[in-house]
C-alpha cells in the first residue's frame, strides 16, 4: 500500500489560513490504514484546526468528508458537492489523490495535508516498512521475494557488498541486510542457484527515471 504521514498542524494552518471555508477530505483506503487520512484523522484534524483558528481569532468554516478513494473518478464524484461549497479542499490522501482531485475539479484549490512516503507493508500495528520502489520491471522471482532495489541501501543486484555484519546493514544498524535475507530465503526454497548467473545493470527506463509513467489496459478501454 501507499504510506504517508499527516503534515504538522502548524504547516496545515499556514496552508489553510487564506481561506474561510475548507473541506477536509479523507481517503478510506491506504492512508486510512496508516492512520494519516481516514475518518478518524479527518475528525481530529478538523477539531485541531478549529481550535488553532479560534486562538488566532480567525473565523473559519470546516466541512468534513471521507470518500472511499481519491484516486478514482467514480469515488471523487461523491465529493463534488462539498468541493463546490468551499474555498479550498484539504486532501488527506496521497499525492496521487491530491492530483486526481485537481484534475477533476479544475477551478478548485486543492491542498495536500499528507506527506506521501513509500509503497510498503504493515510489519506490526503502527510500524510500516518500505518494500517496493515501483521500478516497473519486477525481478522478485530471482531474489526469493525480497527486493534488493528497495531494501538494499546500495541497490546491489549481484550479492552483498561485504560491509554487513551478522545480517545487519552497515548503513543502518537497525536495518536487516537485504542480501542476507535473500540468501536465507533462496536457501530455504532450494533456489540458491539463482545467484550463479550474473545480473546485468538494471534498466531504469521503466521507472520514474524515464519520466511520468502510464499504465494502459487495452482490454478495459471503452
C-alpha positions in Angstrom: 0.0 0.0 0.0 1.0 3.7 -0.3 2.0 5.0 3.1 2.1 8.6 4.3 2.0 10.8 7.4 -0.1 13.8 8.1 1.7 17.2 7.8 2.4 19.0 11.1 -0.5 21.1 12.3 1.4 24.4 12.0 2.1 23.7 8.3 -1.6 22.8 7.7 -2.6 26.0 9.5 -0.4 28.1 7.1 -1.8 26.3 4.1 -5.4 26.9 5.0 -5.2 30.3 6.6 -6.0 32.3 3.5 -9.4 30.6 3.2 -12.7 31.0 5.1 -14.4 27.7 4.1 -12.5 24.5 3.9 -13.4 20.9 3.1 -11.2 18.4 4.8 -11.4 15.3 2.5 -10.3 12.0 3.8 -9.4 8.8 1.8 -10.7 5.5 3.1 -8.0 3.1 1.8 -4.2 3.4 2.1 -3.8 6.5 4.2 -6.6 5.2 6.5 -4.6 2.1 7.2 -1.5 4.0 8.1 -3.5 6.5 10.3 -2.9 9.5 8.1 -6.2 10.3 6.4 -9.3 8.2 7.3 -12.5 9.3 9.0 -10.9 9.5 12.5 -8.0 11.6 11.2 -10.3 13.9 9.4 -12.3 14.5 12.6 -9.2 15.0 14.8 -7.6 17.4 12.3 -10.9 19.4 11.9 -11.0 19.9 15.7 -7.4 20.9 15.9 -7.8 23.4 13.1 -10.9 24.9 14.6 -9.0 25.4 17.9 -6.0 26.8 16.2 -8.0 29.4 14.2 -10.0 30.2 17.3 -6.8 31.1 19.1 -5.9 33.3 16.1 -9.3 35.0 16.4 -10.0 33.9 12.8 -13.4 32.8 11.6 -13.4 29.6 9.6 -16.0 27.0 8.4 -14.8 23.4 8.2 -16.7 20.6 6.5 -15.6 17.0 7.0 -15.9 14.2 4.4 -14.2 10.9 3.7 -14.6 9.0 0.4 -13.5 5.5 -0.5 -10.6 6.5 -2.8 -9.4 9.9 -4.0 -7.5 8.4 -7.0 -10.6 7.2 -8.9 -13.2 9.4 -10.5 -16.0 7.0 -9.5 -15.4 7.9 -5.9 -14.2 11.5 -6.4 -17.7 12.4 -7.8 -19.1 11.8 -4.3 -17.1 14.9 -3.1 -18.3 17.2 -5.8 -21.0 18.9 -3.7 -18.5 19.6 -0.8 -15.8 20.8 -3.2 -18.2 23.3 -4.8 -19.3 24.8 -1.5 -15.9 25.5 -0.1 -13.0 27.9 -0.9 -10.4 25.1 -0.7 -10.1 21.3 -0.3 -7.5 20.0 2.2 -6.9 16.5 0.9 -5.7 13.8 3.4 -4.8 11.4 0.5 -1.5 10.5 -1.1 0.0 12.7 -3.8 -1.9 10.8 -6.5 -5.2 11.6 -4.7 -4.4 15.3 -4.5 -3.6 15.4 -8.2 -6.6 13.4 -9.2 -8.8 15.9 -7.3 -7.0 18.8 -9.0 -7.7 17.3 -12.4 -11.3 16.5 -11.7 -12.1 20.0 -10.2 -10.0 22.4 -12.3 -11.2 25.5 -10.5 -10.8 24.2 -7.0 -7.9 24.9 -4.7 -6.6 21.5 -3.6 -4.1 21.5 -0.7 -2.1 18.5 0.5 -2.5 17.5 4.1 -0.3 14.4 3.9 3.3 13.7 3.1 3.4 10.6 0.9 6.3 8.4 1.8 6.5 5.0 0.1 5.0 1.7 -1.0 5.2 -0.6 1.9 3.6 -3.1 4.2 2.5 -3.0 7.8 5.0 -5.0 9.9 3.0 -4.7 13.1 0.5 -2.2 14.5 1.9 1.3 13.8 5.0 0.2 12.0 5.3 0.3 8.2 8.3 -0.6 6.1 9.2 0.3 2.5 9.2 -2.8 0.3 8.7 -1.6 -3.3 10.1 1.2 -5.4 7.7 0.7 -8.3 10.6 0.3 -10.8 8.3 -1.1 -13.5 10.3 -4.3 -14.1 10.0 -6.7 -11.2 12.7 -9.2 -10.5 11.4 -10.6 -7.2 11.3 -14.2 -8.7 15.2 -14.2 -8.8 15.6 -12.9 -5.3 13.1 -15.1 -3.4 10.6 -12.3 -3.0 13.0 -9.9 -1.3 13.7 -6.7 -3.4 17.3 -5.6 -3.4 16.4 -2.4 -5.4 14.4 -1.1 -2.5 15.7 -3.0 0.6 19.4 -2.9 -0.2 20.8 0.6 0.7 23.2 0.3 -2.3 20.7 -1.3 -4.6 23.1 -4.2 -5.4 21.9 -6.8 -7.8 24.7 -9.4 -7.6 25.2 -10.2 -4.0 26.1 -8.4 -0.7 28.7 -5.7 -0.5 30.7 -7.3 2.3 30.1 -4.5 4.7 27.2 -6.1 6.6 27.8 -7.8 9.9 25.6 -10.5 11.5 22.8 -9.9 9.0 22.7 -6.1 9.6 23.2 -3.4 7.0 26.3 -1.3 7.6 24.4 1.8 6.5 21.9 1.5 9.3 22.3 -0.9 12.2 18.5 -1.1 12.6 18.0 -2.4 9.0 18.5 -6.0 8.1 20.9 -6.7 5.2 18.7 -7.3 2.2 21.2 -9.8 0.7 21.3 -11.7 4.0 17.6 -12.1 3.7 17.7 -13.0 0.0 20.3 -15.7 0.6 18.4 -17.2 3.6 15.2 -17.2 1.6 16.7 -18.8 -1.5 18.4 -21.4 0.6 15.1 -22.3 2.3 13.5 -22.6 -1.2 16.3 -24.6 -2.6 16.9 -21.9 -5.2 20.3 -20.6 -4.3 21.5 -21.4 -7.8 19.5 -18.3 -8.9 22.6 -16.3 -7.9 25.1 -18.2 -10.1 24.2 -16.1 -13.1 25.4 -12.5 -13.4 22.6 -9.9 -13.4 23.4 -7.0 -15.8 22.9 -3.4 -14.7 19.2 -2.6 -14.3 17.5 -0.5 -17.0 15.7 2.3 -15.3 13.6 3.2 -18.4 10.6 1.6 -16.8 11.0 3.5 -13.5 10.3 7.2 -12.7 13.8 7.9 -14.1 12.1 7.5 -17.5 9.6 10.3 -16.8 6.0 10.1 -15.6 4.5 6.6 -16.4 1.2 5.4 -17.8 -0.4 2.0 -17.5 -2.7 1.1 -20.4 -5.0 -1.9 -20.3 -6.4 -2.1 -23.8 -8.8 -4.9 -22.8 -10.6 -2.4 -20.4 -10.7 0.7 -22.6 -14.2 1.7 -23.6 
